Amino acid sequence: MSPQTDHRAAGNHSTAHVPQVLFVCVHNAGRSQMAAALLEHHAAGQVEVRSAGSTPADEINPTVRTAMAEIGIDLDRGHPKLLTTDAVQASDVVVTMGCGDTCPLFPGKRYLDWDLPDPANKTLDEIRPIRDEIDQRVRQLLAKLDV
């Protein structure tokens, strides 16, 4: 019976670590929302994804919603969230996008700073290249995660 028990334990993947990624920008209404949605899309459940803002807006930028809808990603159920210490502590990777010093730093976390233009007050034509740059960076990040 021991071999059967050992076999079950070897096949149990529920203890495997799922990487957790947090995307942070000031208003959590543009860049971080696009990045989180793109990582969720590309990772297909292999990564736990969050986004937050140091000063969250009331809603996601409507032009950002349109830009994402163009590539088949729906942000209609999303909403800006306040950055919390707990969200940072729970994350393996924290990607900041112009939030300055408002993101708390904790030992053992991997921090990346993506210098990207803020899509606020930009046209759809101006947002598309930002979206595409975020998509490229998200794909590179996903390739480096242990999934």
C-alpha positions in Angstrom: 0.0 0.0 0.0 2.9 2.3 0.5 3.7 2.5 -3.2 0.1 3.5 -4.0 0.3 6.3 -1.3 3.7 7.4 -2.7 2.2 7.5 -6.2 -0.7 9.7 -5.1 1.6 12.1 -3.3 3.8 12.4 -6.4 0.8 13.2 -8.5 -0.6 15.8 -6.1 0.1 19.1 -7.7 -2.0 21.2 -5.3 1.1 21.9 -3.2 3.0 23.4 -6.2 3.7 27.1 -5.8 1.7 29.3 -8.2 3.6 32.6 -8.9 1.8 35.7 -7.7 2.3 38.9 -9.7 1.1 42.4 -8.6 0.9 45.3 -11.1 0.9 48.8 -9.6 0.3 52.2 -11.0 -1.0 55.4 -9.5 -4.7 55.2 -10.5 -5.0 51.5 -11.4 -7.1 52.6 -14.3 -4.8 52.0 -17.3 -1.4 50.5 -17.4 -1.7 48.1 -14.4 -5.2 47.0 -15.5 -4.0 46.2 -19.0 -0.9 44.3 -17.7 -3.0 42.3 -15.2 -5.6 41.4 -17.9 -2.9 40.5 -20.4 -1.0 38.3 -17.9 -4.2 36.5 -16.9 -4.9 35.9 -20.6 -1.5 34.6 -21.5 -0.9 32.6 -18.3 -4.2 30.7 -18.5 -4.5 30.2 -14.8 -0.9 29.4 -14.1 -0.2 32.7 -12.4 -2.2 34.5 -9.7 -2.5 38.1 -10.9 -3.5 41.3 -9.0 -3.4 45.0 -9.8 -3.7 48.0 -7.6 -3.1 51.8 -7.4 -1.7 54.1 -4.8 -4.6 56.5 -5.5 -7.2 54.5 -7.3 -9.5 56.2 -9.8 -13.3 55.7 -9.7 -13.3 53.6 -12.9 -11.0 52.1 -15.5 -10.2 54.5 -18.3 -12.9 53.9 -21.0 -10.4 54.3 -23.8 -8.2 51.6 -22.2 -11.3 49.4 -22.1 -11.8 50.0 -25.8 -8.2 49.3 -26.6 -8.3 46.0 -24.7 -11.6 45.0 -26.3 -10.0 45.4 -29.7 -7.7 42.4 -28.8 -10.5 40.4 -27.3 -9.9 41.2 -23.6 -12.9 42.5 -21.6 -12.2 44.9 -18.7 -15.9 45.6 -18.0 -15.9 43.6 -14.8 -12.7 45.2 -13.5 -12.4 48.2 -11.2 -9.5 50.1 -9.7 -8.3 48.8 -6.3 -6.3 50.4 -3.5 -2.7 49.2 -3.1 -2.3 47.4 0.3 0.7 46.1 2.1 -1.0 42.7 2.2 -1.1 42.6 -1.6 2.6 43.4 -1.9 3.5 40.8 0.8 1.5 38.1 -1.0 3.2 38.7 -4.3 6.4 37.1 -5.7 6.8 39.8 -8.3 5.7 43.4 -8.0 5.7 45.4 -11.2 5.5 49.2 -10.7 4.5 51.6 -13.5 5.0 55.1 -12.3 3.9 54.8 -8.7 7.1 56.3 -7.4 7.9 55.6 -3.7 4.3 54.7 -2.7 4.9 51.0 -3.2 6.2 49.3 0.0 9.4 47.3 -0.3 9.8 43.9 1.3 12.8 41.7 1.3 12.6 38.6 -0.9 10.2 40.2 -3.4 11.2 40.7 -7.0 10.5 44.3 -8.1 10.4 45.5 -11.7 9.8 49.1 -12.8 8.3 49.4 -16.2 8.7 53.0 -17.5 5.6 53.4 -19.6 3.5 56.4 -20.6 0.3 57.0 -18.7 -2.7 56.4 -21.0 -4.7 59.0 -19.1 -6.1 61.7 -21.5 -4.7 59.8 -24.5 -6.6 58.9 -27.7 -7.2 55.3 -28.7 -4.4 55.6 -31.4 -2.0 56.8 -28.6 -3.0 54.0 -26.2 -2.6 51.1 -28.7 1.3 51.3 -28.7 1.2 51.4 -24.9 -1.0 48.3 -24.8 1.2 46.5 -27.3 4.4 47.4 -25.3 2.7 46.1 -22.1 1.8 42.9 -23.9 5.3 42.3 -25.0 6.7 42.9 -21.5 4.0 40.6 -20.0 5.0 37.8 -22.4 8.7 38.3 -21.4 7.8 38.2 -17.7 5.7 35.1 -18.1 8.5 33.3 -19.9 10.7 34.0 -16.9 8.2 32.8 -14.3 8.5 29.2 -13.1 5.2 27.9 -14.5 
